[in-house]
Amino acid sequence: MNSGVGVLGGEVCMWGEYVNEGGLDSRIWPRAAAVGERLWSDSHTLRTEDVEPRLQALRERLQVRQIYADAISPAWCAQHAKKCY
């Protein structure tokens, strides 16, 4: 069967016993976005250096909407990309 054929969707779960409502968004995002990348992207597009810019762009869009997603990678990596991956 071809990859993705017959797949209707995916689900990300988060247990909330250690997080309050103020920390929920930062816990869920970007983890749920990473799952989405894995579920809906072709396997040849899943290299870290290819995925990270897409996740970073999503994080910025979420923050504009006041959804405070957690960092994708340490700030040091954004400044020294060639040394991080």
C-alpha positions as CSV (number, residue, x, y, z in Angstrom):
1,M,0.0,0.0,0.0
2,N,1.3,3.5,-0.8
3,S,2.3,5.6,2.2
4,G,-0.7,7.6,3.5
5,V,-3.3,5.8,1.4
6,G,-6.3,5.2,3.6
7,V,-5.1,7.4,6.4
8,L,-7.9,9.6,7.6
9,G,-6.1,11.4,10.4
10,G,-4.0,11.3,13.4
11,E,-4.2,12.1,17.1
12,V,-2.0,13.6,19.7
13,C,-2.7,13.0,23.3
14,M,-1.5,14.9,26.3
15,W,-1.9,13.9,29.9
16,G,-2.6,17.0,32.0
17,E,-1.9,16.0,35.6
18,Y,1.4,17.9,35.6
19,V,0.3,21.0,33.7
20,N,-2.1,23.8,34.4
21,E,-4.2,25.7,31.8
22,G,-1.5,28.3,31.6
23,G,1.1,25.8,30.4
24,L,-1.1,23.7,28.2
25,D,-0.3,25.5,24.9
26,S,3.4,25.4,25.4
27,R,3.3,21.7,26.1
28,I,1.2,20.7,23.2
29,W,2.9,22.9,20.6
30,P,5.2,22.2,18.9
31,R,5.0,18.5,19.8
32,A,1.6,18.2,18.0
33,A,3.0,19.9,14.9
34,A,6.0,17.5,14.9
35,V,3.5,14.6,14.9
36,G,1.6,16.3,12.0
37,E,4.9,16.5,10.1
38,R,5.5,12.8,10.6
39,L,2.0,11.8,9.6
40,W,1.4,14.0,6.5
41,S,4.9,14.5,5.1
42,D,6.7,12.3,2.6
43,S,9.4,10.3,4.3
44,H,12.1,12.0,2.2
45,T,11.1,15.4,3.6
46,L,11.7,14.5,7.3
47,R,15.3,15.5,7.6
48,T,15.7,17.7,10.7
49,E,17.2,20.5,8.8
50,D,14.2,20.5,6.4
51,V,11.5,20.2,9.1
52,E,12.9,22.7,11.6
53,P,12.2,25.8,9.4
54,R,8.6,24.7,8.8
55,L,8.0,24.1,12.6
56,Q,9.7,27.5,13.4
57,A,7.4,29.3,10.9
58,L,4.3,27.5,12.5
59,R,5.5,28.6,16.0
60,E,5.7,32.2,14.8
61,R,2.2,32.0,13.3
62,L,0.9,30.5,16.6
63,Q,2.5,33.2,18.7
64,V,0.8,35.9,16.5
65,R,-2.4,34.2,17.5
66,Q,-1.4,34.4,21.1
67,I,-0.8,30.6,21.3
68,Y,2.5,30.5,23.2
69,A,4.2,27.4,21.7
70,D,7.4,26.1,23.3
71,A,10.7,26.7,21.5
72,I,11.5,24.4,18.6
73,S,15.2,24.3,19.5
74,P,17.6,26.2,21.7
75,A,18.2,29.8,20.7
76,W,21.9,28.9,20.3
77,C,20.9,26.6,17.4
78,A,19.1,29.4,15.6
79,Q,22.3,31.4,15.7
80,H,24.7,28.5,14.9
81,A,22.6,26.2,12.6
82,K,25.5,24.4,11.0
83,K,26.8,23.3,14.5
84,C,23.4,22.0,15.8
85,Y,22.5,19.3,13.4
